[in-house]
């Protein structure tokens, strides 16, 4: 594996997955895969629940809140009715659009990984259940946009926010047919299901927000416990 002299990657030069795959296109989830946005989401949830006068939130997010659409999280994990769910989503976005989206931390090594994969000619994409305009702002803020060919996120109402649908729309927009040479990388079972249902190779990362047992049950094609391991898989 060749590196430019300016590269600061500390990843191993020998790839233990060499010869096992040859990905031409790689689709990344955003939250829990490229960045840890726990701080911003927790603060946004607290703001939303305070606005609709629901007490008891300790700023510890319910397991499984990050990843699926907001509507799913407020409805199923906080037990809100339809009216309060919509209000909570609106208030969440009010705070998140100004403060929460930048209360966010890229996982160590992610920027270098994207740079190296881009340099080797791989086409990089993002498919996220986050509202698309927020995802674009985050990627621009952290400089990911220099390496990402196309980003596809959720629409404002969350009507087409399942990961399967988002991936399908992304593939369609680039006129890409289902292929095992396209990898879907994510930290939740939704990412694995979305990749499989679109005929892609799936790569699970265990350092994000997904439940490990659910990820294992989803039977991903590859498994990475760190950004370094993920780079080895994707660069082979």
C-alpha positions in Angstrom: 0.0 0.0 0.0 1.6 3.3 -1.1 1.3 6.5 0.8 2.0 10.0 -0.1 4.8 11.5 1.8 2.4 14.0 3.5 0.2 11.2 4.9 0.0 11.1 8.7 -1.8 7.7 8.8 -0.7 5.4 11.5 -2.6 2.4 10.0 -0.7 -0.8 9.4 0.9 -1.0 6.0 0.1 -4.7 5.6 -3.6 -5.4 4.9 -4.7 -8.7 6.4 -7.8 -8.7 4.1 -5.8 -8.5 0.9 -7.3 -10.3 -2.0 -10.7 -10.8 -0.3 -12.5 -7.8 -1.8 -12.0 -5.0 -4.2 -14.5 -2.2 -3.4 -14.9 0.4 -6.1 -17.6 2.3 -4.3 -18.0 2.7 -0.5 -21.2 4.1 1.2 -20.7 5.2 4.8 -23.3 5.9 7.5 -22.6 9.1 9.3 -23.6 9.0 13.0 -21.7 6.3 14.9 -19.6 5.4 11.8 -17.7 8.6 10.9 -18.6 10.8 13.9 -19.7 10.5 17.5 -22.5 13.1 17.8 -23.7 12.0 21.2 -23.2 15.4 22.8 -25.2 17.3 20.2 -28.0 14.8 20.0 -28.4 14.5 23.8 -28.5 18.3 24.2 -31.0 18.6 21.3 -33.3 15.9 22.9 -33.2 17.7 26.2 -34.1 21.0 24.6 -37.0 19.3 22.8 -38.4 17.5 25.8 -38.1 20.6 27.9 -40.0 22.6 25.3 -42.9 20.1 25.4 -42.7 20.0 29.2 -41.7 16.4 29.6 -39.5 15.8 32.7 -37.2 13.0 33.7 -34.6 13.0 30.9 -31.2 12.6 32.4 -29.3 13.4 29.2 -28.5 9.7 28.8 -29.9 8.7 25.5 -32.0 5.5 25.3 -30.0 2.7 23.6 -31.0 2.7 19.9 -32.0 6.3 19.7 -29.1 7.3 17.4 -29.3 5.8 14.0 -33.0 5.5 13.1 -35.2 8.5 12.1 -36.0 10.9 14.9 -39.7 10.2 14.6 -38.9 6.5 15.4 -36.9 7.4 18.5 -39.3 9.9 20.0 -42.3 7.7 19.3 -40.9 4.3 20.3 -38.2 5.0 22.8 -39.7 8.0 24.6 -43.3 6.8 24.2 -44.6 10.1 22.7 -47.9 10.3 20.8 -48.0 11.5 17.2 -48.6 15.2 18.1 -45.8 15.3 20.7 -43.5 13.4 18.4 -43.8 16.0 15.7 -43.3 18.8 18.1 -40.3 17.1 19.6 -38.8 16.7 16.1 -39.3 20.3 15.4 -37.8 21.5 18.6 -34.9 19.0 18.3 -34.1 20.5 14.9 -34.4 24.0 16.2 -31.6 23.4 18.6 -29.6 21.0 16.5 -29.4 23.4 13.5 -27.7 26.1 15.5 -25.7 24.2 18.2 -26.1 20.4 18.2 -24.7 19.6 14.8 -21.3 20.9 15.7 -21.3 19.3 19.2 -19.8 16.4 17.3 -16.5 14.5 17.2 -15.1 12.6 14.3 -13.7 9.3 15.4 -9.9 9.4 15.5 -8.4 8.4 12.1 -11.6 8.9 10.1 -10.4 12.0 8.1 -7.2 10.2 7.3 -9.0 7.1 6.2 -11.3 9.1 3.9 -8.4 10.9 2.4 -6.4 7.7 1.7 -9.4 5.9 0.2 -10.2 8.9 -2.0 -6.5 9.0 -3.1 -6.6 5.4 -4.2 -9.5 6.1 -6.5 -12.4 4.7 -4.6 -15.7 6.5 -4.9 -17.0 7.5 -1.5 -20.6 8.3 -0.5 -22.7 8.9 2.6 -26.2 7.5 3.3 -27.7 8.8 6.6 -31.0 8.9 8.3 -30.1 12.4 9.5 -31.8 15.4 7.8 -29.8 15.9 4.6 -29.1 19.6 5.1 -27.6 18.9 8.6 -25.5 16.1 7.2 -24.1 18.3 4.5 -23.2 21.0 7.1 -21.4 18.5 9.3 -19.5 17.0 6.4 -18.5 20.5 5.2 -17.5 21.5 8.8 -15.1 18.6 9.2 -13.8 18.6 5.7 -15.3 15.3 4.6 -16.9 17.0 1.6 -13.5 17.0 -0.1 -13.7 13.2 -0.5 -17.5 12.5 -0.7 -18.9 12.2 -4.2 -22.6 12.3 -3.1 -24.5 12.5 0.2 -28.0 11.3 0.6 -30.0 12.0 3.8 -33.5 12.0 5.1 -36.2 14.3 3.9 -37.8 16.9 6.2 -40.9 14.8 7.1 -39.0 11.5 7.5 -41.3 9.9 5.0 -38.4 8.3 3.1 -35.9 8.0 5.9 -35.4 4.2 6.2 -31.8 3.3 5.4 -32.9 0.8 2.7 -34.8 3.6 0.8 -32.0 6.2 1.3 -29.4 3.8 -0.1 -31.7 2.9 -3.0 -32.1 6.6 -3.9 -28.4 7.1 -3.6 -27.6 4.2 -6.0 -30.3 5.4 -8.4 -29.0 9.0 -8.4 -25.6 7.6 -9.5 -27.0 5.0 -11.9 -25.3 2.3 -9.9 -26.6 -1.3 -10.1 -26.5 -3.6 -7.1 -23.0 -5.0 -6.8 -20.8 -6.9 -4.3 -18.1 -4.4 -5.2 -20.1 -1.7 -3.4 -19.7 -1.7 0.4 -22.3 -0.3 2.9 -20.5 0.6 6.1 -22.5 1.3 9.3 -22.9 0.7 13.0 -26.5 -0.4 13.2 -28.7 -3.3 12.0 -30.5 -0.8 9.8 -27.3 -0.2 7.9 -26.8 -3.9 7.5 -30.4 -4.5 6.4 -30.2 -1.6 4.0 -27.0 -2.8 2.4 -28.2 -6.4 2.0 -31.6 -5.4 0.6 -29.9 -3.3 -2.0 -27.5 -6.1 -3.0 -24.3 -4.7 -1.5 -21.5 -6.0 0.6 -22.0 -5.1 4.3 -19.3 -3.9 6.7 -20.3 -3.5 10.4 -18.4 -1.3 12.8 -18.6 -2.1 16.5 -17.4 1.2 17.9 -20.6 3.1 17.1 -24.1 3.1 18.6 -25.5 -0.2 17.4 -26.1 -3.2 19.6 -23.3 -5.7 19.1 -25.6 -8.8 19.3 -28.0 -7.3 16.8 -25.2 -6.5 14.4 -23.9 -10.1 14.7 -27.4 -11.5 14.0 -27.5 -9.3 10.9 -24.5 -11.4 9.6 -22.4 -8.6 8.0 -19.9 -9.7 5.4 -17.1 -7.9 7.3 -16.6 -6.7 10.9 -14.4 -3.9 12.1 -13.7 -3.1 15.8 -11.7 0.1 15.0 -11.2 2.7 12.3 -7.8 1.1 11.6 -9.5 -2.3 11.0 -12.1 -0.6 8.8 -9.4 1.0 6.7 -7.8 -2.4 6.2 -11.0 -4.0 5.0 -11.9 -1.1 2.6 -8.5 -0.5 1.1 -7.8 -4.2 0.2 
